[in-house]
């Protein structure tokens, strides 16, 4: 086969050489292009290999850093785990044993039992003390009612206080308090049947009458001197008789009503004194009404009525109205006959003493009550 191949190729090359011109050489240029391409491919492969090697190096470096960080974190976690194990071991060492837990359990059970017994006894004591406080409050309310009646004669406040004491006894629901409640109800009925005495209203009404004193007129109107002398007298200055008549006319008054009592006229100072006397009489009546003094109240109103009748004009409408009001106020009651609260207070105190004795010696008190019931 090697011998025949050259024989065939030689005539072919000769024929090709004869057919083409000798100046063209394309095979040589083609070999250079292939070499350049191969060189480029090799350079590209070398660059790709270098880049791959660099990336591999970077990945190895990152992996080494991550491994170092992981080792550090694992070491820190191991230290924390050891510290927590030590703390847990210390806590476990401080925990009591099973025997200690059993003893503490028994002690807790005994303490709970003591606490329950103490709570029961305390509730009983508090219940009794609360009832005692309420009964003491009822006695205090009754004493306040007595004070309001004796000092101020305030029927409304006393009624409210006695009602409060009766409500406390009603809430006790004790048969032994029946007598005390009966006395309190008697006092309530007596207070509610009393007439209403409005002392503050009387005081204010008398104060209004005092304000009207300055507007009252006298029995004979006061003569007011004219500011100027009449023109006829001023025209005749030389006439001494005219001047004398002008002076005398101040002190002379002609009254043609002979049926009235002739009384001396009051000057300005006397008029002020009469008005002051009337105001003082009304003020004294105010004091008597406010302090519950009926005699002082009526005497003061009587004195005021006499001053009006003697020194003021009876036909004047204001004087008539004031006289009528003074008469009406004189008929009103200043004080009412108040009931006594001593029986109710004594009965309530007896009930409290009986209750206290029953708490101290219940058997003896029951025996005494049984004997009394048998008798």
C-alpha positions in Angstrom: 0.0 0.0 0.0 2.9 2.4 0.6 4.3 1.8 -2.8 1.2 2.4 -4.8 0.3 5.6 -3.1 3.3 7.6 -4.4 2.8 6.4 -7.9 -0.7 7.7 -8.0 0.1 11.1 -6.3 2.9 12.1 -8.6 0.9 12.3 -11.9 -1.8 14.2 -10.0 0.6 16.8 -8.7 2.2 17.2 -12.1 -1.1 17.8 -13.7 -2.1 20.3 -11.0 1.1 22.1 -11.5 0.6 22.4 -15.2 -3.0 23.5 -14.7 -2.4 26.4 -12.1 -0.1 29.4 -12.5 3.2 29.2 -10.5 2.9 32.6 -8.7 0.0 31.7 -6.2 0.9 29.9 -2.9 -2.4 29.4 -0.8 -1.5 26.4 1.4 1.2 28.4 3.2 -1.3 31.2 4.2 -3.9 28.7 5.3 -1.4 27.1 7.7 -0.7 30.5 9.4 -4.4 31.2 9.9 -4.9 27.8 11.6 -1.9 28.5 13.8 -3.3 31.9 14.8 -6.7 30.4 15.6 -5.0 27.6 17.6 -3.0 30.2 19.4 -6.1 32.2 20.2 -7.9 29.1 21.4 -5.0 28.2 23.6 -4.7 31.7 25.0 -8.5 31.6 25.7 -8.2 28.3 27.4 -5.2 29.5 29.4 -7.2 32.6 30.5 -10.2 30.4 31.4 -8.0 28.1 33.4 -6.4 31.0 35.2 -9.7 32.6 36.0 -11.0 29.2 37.2 -7.9 28.8 39.4 -8.4 32.3 40.8 -12.1 31.7 41.5 -11.1 28.4 43.2 -8.5 30.2 45.3 -11.1 32.8 46.3 -13.6 30.1 47.3 -10.9 28.3 49.3 -10.1 31.5 51.1 -13.8 32.3 51.9 -14.2 28.7 53.1 -11.2 29.1 55.3 -12.6 32.3 56.8 -16.0 30.8 57.3 -14.4 27.8 59.0 -12.4 30.1 61.3 -15.6 32.0 62.2 -17.5 28.8 62.8 -14.7 27.6 65.0 -14.8 30.8 67.0 -18.6 30.7 67.4 -18.5 27.1 68.3 -15.8 27.9 70.9 -18.0 30.7 72.4 -21.0 28.5 72.3 -19.1 25.8 74.1 -18.0 28.3 76.8 -21.6 29.5 77.3 -22.7 25.9 77.5 -20.1 25.2 80.1 -21.1 28.3 82.1 -24.8 27.3 81.9 -23.9 23.8 83.0 -22.0 25.2 86.0 -25.0 27.5 87.0 -27.4 24.5 86.6 -25.1 22.4 88.7 -25.0 25.1 91.4 -28.7 25.4 91.4 -29.2 21.7 91.6 -26.7 21.6 94.5 -28.8 24.3 96.3 -32.2 22.4 95.8 -33.5 20.6 98.9 -33.5 16.9 99.0 -36.6 14.7 99.0 -36.6 14.5 102.8 -36.5 18.3 103.1 -39.4 18.6 100.6 -41.5 16.2 102.6 -40.8 18.2 105.8 -41.7 21.5 104.1 -44.9 20.0 102.7 -46.0 18.9 106.2 -45.2 22.3 107.6 -47.2 24.0 104.8 -50.2 21.8 105.5 -50.1 22.7 109.2 -49.7 26.4 108.4 -52.7 26.3 106.1 -54.8 24.7 108.8 -53.8 27.4 111.3 -54.5 30.1 108.8 -58.0 28.8 108.2 -58.8 28.6 112.0 -57.4 32.2 112.4 -59.5 33.5 109.6 -62.6 31.9 111.0 -62.0 33.4 114.5 -61.1 36.8 113.0 -64.3 36.9 110.9 -66.3 36.1 114.1 -64.6 38.9 116.0 -65.0 41.4 113.2 -68.7 40.5 112.9 -69.3 41.1 116.6 -67.2 44.3 116.6 -69.1 45.6 113.6 -72.4 45.1 115.3 -71.1 46.8 118.4 -69.9 49.8 116.3 -73.4 50.1 114.8 -75.1 50.0 118.2 -72.6 52.6 119.5 -73.5 54.7 116.4 -77.2 54.5 117.2 -76.5 55.7 120.8 -74.4 58.6 119.4 -77.2 59.6 116.9 -79.7 59.6 119.7 -77.4 61.9 121.8 -77.0 64.2 118.8 -80.8 64.4 118.4 -81.1 65.4 122.1 -78.5 68.1 121.6 -80.2 69.5 118.5 -83.5 69.7 120.3 -82.2 71.2 123.5 -79.7 73.7 122.1 -81.2 74.6 118.7 -84.7 73.2 118.8 -84.2 71.8 115.3 -87.0 69.4 114.9 -86.2 68.3 111.4 -82.6 67.4 112.2 -83.6 65.6 115.4 -86.2 63.6 113.5 -83.6 62.5 110.9 -81.2 61.4 113.6 -83.8 59.4 115.5 -84.8 57.7 112.3 -81.1 56.7 111.7 -80.9 55.2 115.2 -84.1 53.2 114.6 -82.8 51.9 111.2 -79.7 50.6 113.0 -81.8 48.7 115.6 -84.0 47.4 112.8 -81.0 46.0 111.0 -79.9 44.1 114.2 -83.0 42.0 114.1 -82.7 41.2 117.8 -85.8 40.6 119.9 -84.1 42.2 122.9 -84.1 45.5 121.0 -87.9 45.6 120.8 -88.3 47.9 123.8 -85.7 50.3 122.6 -87.3 50.5 119.2 -90.7 51.1 120.8 -89.3 54.2 122.6 -87.7 55.5 119.5 -90.9 55.2 117.5 -92.8 57.1 120.2 -90.3 59.9 120.0 -90.6 59.9 116.2 -94.4 60.2 116.3 -94.1 63.0 118.9 -91.6 64.9 116.7 -93.6 64.5 113.5 -96.7 65.8 115.2 -95.0 69.1 116.3 -95.9 72.3 114.4 -93.4 73.6 112.0 -91.4 76.5 113.6 -89.6 78.6 110.9 -87.2 80.7 113.0 -85.0 81.7 110.1 -88.1 82.8 108.2 -89.3 84.9 111.1 -85.8 86.4 111.4 -85.7 87.4 107.7 -89.3 88.8 107.7 -88.4 91.0 110.7 -85.2 92.1 108.9 -87.4 93.2 105.9 -89.6 95.2 108.2 -86.5 96.9 109.7 -85.6 98.0 106.2 -88.9 99.8 105.8 -88.6 101.9 108.9 -86.9 104.8 107.2 -89.8 105.1 104.7 -92.5 105.7 107.4 -94.1 109.1 107.9 -94.8 110.8 111.2 -98.2 111.6 112.7 -97.8 115.2 111.5 -95.7 115.8 108.5 -92.4 117.6 109.1 -92.3 121.2 107.9 -89.7 121.7 105.2 -88.2 125.2 105.1 -88.2 126.6 101.5 -84.9 127.2 100.0 -85.7 130.8 99.0 -87.7 133.5 100.6 -90.9 134.5 98.7 -90.6 137.2 96.1 -92.8 139.7 98.0 -90.6 139.6 101.1 -87.5 140.0 99.0 -89.0 143.0 97.2 -89.7 144.9 100.4 -86.3 144.7 102.1 -87.1 147.8 104.1 -90.2 146.2 105.7 -89.1 144.6 109.0 -92.5 143.2 109.6 -92.3 141.1 106.5 -89.0 139.7 107.7 -90.4 139.0 111.1 -93.3 137.1 109.6 -91.0 135.0 107.5 -89.1 134.0 110.5 -92.2 133.2 112.6 -93.8 131.2 109.9 -91.2 128.5 110.4 -92.4 127.7 113.9 -96.2 128.3 113.6 -98.6 125.7 112.0 -102.3 125.9 111.9 -104.2 122.5 112.1 -107.9 122.7 111.4 -108.5 119.0 112.3 -109.6 119.4 115.9 -110.8 115.7 116.3 -107.2 114.4 116.4 -105.1 114.4 119.5 -102.9 117.5 119.6 -99.3 116.3 120.0 -96.0 118.2 119.8 -94.2 118.0 116.6 -90.8 116.2 116.6 -87.7 117.8 115.3 -85.2 116.1 113.1 -83.2 114.5 115.9 -86.3 113.3 117.7 -87.6 111.7 114.5 -84.3 109.8 114.1 -84.5 108.6 117.7 -88.1 107.3 117.2 -87.0 105.4 114.0 -84.0 104.0 115.9 -86.3 102.9 118.7 -88.6 101.1 116.3 -85.6 99.4 114.6 -84.2 98.3 117.9 -87.6 96.8 118.9 -87.7 94.8 115.7 -84.1 93.7 116.1 -84.9 92.5 119.6 -87.8 90.5 118.2 -85.3 89.0 115.7 -83.1 87.8 118.6 -86.0 86.3 120.5 -87.2 84.4 117.4 -83.7 83.1 116.6 -83.0 82.0 120.1 -86.4 80.6 120.9 -87.5 83.1 123.5 -91.2 83.7 123.0 -91.6 86.2 125.8 -88.9 88.5 124.5 -90.2 88.0 120.9 -93.8 89.1 121.8 -92.7 92.0 124.1 -90.5 93.4 121.3 -93.3 93.2 118.8 -95.7 94.9 121.2 -93.2 97.7 121.8 -92.8 98.1 118.0 -96.6 98.3 117.6 -96.9 101.0 120.3 -94.2 103.1 118.6 -96.0 102.9 115.3 -99.3 103.8 116.9 -98.0 106.8 118.9 -95.6 108.5 116.6 -96.5 107.7 113.0 -99.5 108.5 110.8 -102.2 105.8 111.2 -103.8 106.6 107.9 -100.5 106.0 106.0 -100.7 102.8 103.9 -97.1 101.8 104.8 -97.8 102.2 108.5 -101.0 100.2 108.3 -99.2 97.4 106.4 -96.4 97.3 109.0 -98.8 97.2 111.9 -100.7 94.3 110.2 -97.5 92.4 109.6 -96.4 92.9 113.2 -99.7 91.5 114.4 -99.5 88.5 112.1 -95.9 87.8 113.2 -96.9 88.1 116.9 -99.4 85.2 116.5 -96.8 82.8 115.0 -95.1 80.3 117.4 -91.5 80.7 118.1 -90.9 77.5 120.1 -92.8 74.3 120.3 -93.2 71.9 123.2 -90.5 69.3 122.5 -90.7 65.7 123.7 -88.1 64.2 126.0 -85.6 61.7 124.6 -84.4 60.5 128.0 -86.6 57.4 128.1 -85.5 56.3 124.7 -81.8 56.8 125.6 -82.1 54.9 128.9 -83.8 52.0 127.2 -81.1 51.8 124.5 -78.4 51.9 127.1 -80.0 49.1 129.0 -80.2 47.0 125.8 -76.5 47.6 125.2 -75.5 46.6 128.7 -77.6 43.4 128.4 -75.9 42.6 125.1 -72.5 43.1 126.6 -73.3 40.9 129.6 -74.5 38.2 127.3 -71.3 38.2 125.4 -69.3 37.9 128.7 -71.4 35.4 130.5 -73.9 33.9 128.1 -75.0 31.0 130.4 -75.7 33.2 133.4 -77.8 35.6 131.3 -79.8 32.8 129.7 -80.5 31.3 133.2 -81.7 34.7 134.5 -83.9 35.2 131.4 -85.3 31.7 131.9 -86.2 32.3 135.5 -87.8 35.6 134.6 -89.8 33.9 131.9 -90.9 31.2 134.3 -92.1 33.7 136.9 
